[in-house]
Amino acid sequence: MLMEPRAGRLAAWGNALLAGQAAPDDAAARAVGDDTVHRVVGLPGESGPVGLTLALGRMRAEGVYGLRIALPAPGHPLGLSGPPEFNAAALAAGEAVLASGAPLGLVPEVNEAGPAGDVLTEVLWRCLPVRQGPGADVPSLGEAERELAEVLRDSTEALARLDVAGAGPVARARLDAYRARAERERQVLAPGYPARAVRVLELAQRVGALVEIAAQPEGLAPGATVSAGQIAERDRLLRPVERAARRARVAAYNAYVETLERQRG
């Protein structure tokens, strides 16, 4: 995932707003990012779509004190707590935001329109009921950091022997572009997050970028050929790395609420 999940941006800056560490309009703008506009529909007390600033204020009035994320994939309901209707919507979107303090969750619907180079991206977050409770398979920051190190150690040498991942100029250009963007956007989490969460997310970002680039066939060197067996072996090696990177992302974004709840006792 070369781009960070929208759920992550919304949760991080929503948490900063809820903690009083970011102004409402600033938090909303950072959550929107490069998209054109974000709206929320289905909030209690609201009859139609509202902007993020109003939506976050409404959620705080409902008792929300923090936001978590989920990044589910088929067979892996990472971060989800139910009910089935919400889980199904989150799985279809590949991401979701879950509130702490009120049984509310947000699932994005993304609509793009316009010619290449001038695309307008509108995101509609649907507010749905969720079951309060811990999300599925979310590790602690320490567990996530150790897991990333272990899977990288176990898979890097094998991937290098296959010589099929990230060898070509397209892959190198994509990796260089990712690194340049990451350097420009050094603040990967909003104010209020522990330093370890920042470190874990930065590592998860790099690992996720490498996995996505390695999985692209255009990453091969010109004239290179890959057997079906090599492709299957590459996919087998990348699968646990991608899973570990997703788990680490969720752990990092959710660290604010985890820390807050420990302090609340």
HELIX and SHEET records of a PDB file:
HELIX    1   1 ARG A    6  LEU A   18  1                                  13    
HELIX    2   2 PRO A   24  VAL A   32  1                                   9    
HELIX    3   3 LEU A   52  ALA A   61  1                                  10    
HELIX    4   4 PRO A   84  ALA A   93  1                                  10    
HELIX    5   5 LEU A  141  LEU A  162  1                                  22    
HELIX    6   6 PRO A  169  ARG A  184  1                                  16    
HELIX    7   7 ALA A  195  ALA A  214  1                                  20    
HELIX    8   8 PRO A  217  GLY A  219  5                                   3    
HELIX    9   9 ALA A  228  ARG A  264  1                                  37    
SHEET    1   A 6 VAL A  50  GLY A  51  0                                        
SHEET    2   A 6 VAL A  37  VAL A  41 -1                                        
SHEET    3   A 6 LEU A 120  PRO A 129  1                                        
SHEET    4   A 6 LEU A 104  ALA A 113 -1                                        
SHEET    5   A 6 ALA A  96  SER A 100 -1                                        
SHEET    6   A 6 GLY A  66  ALA A  70 -1                                        
END                                                                             
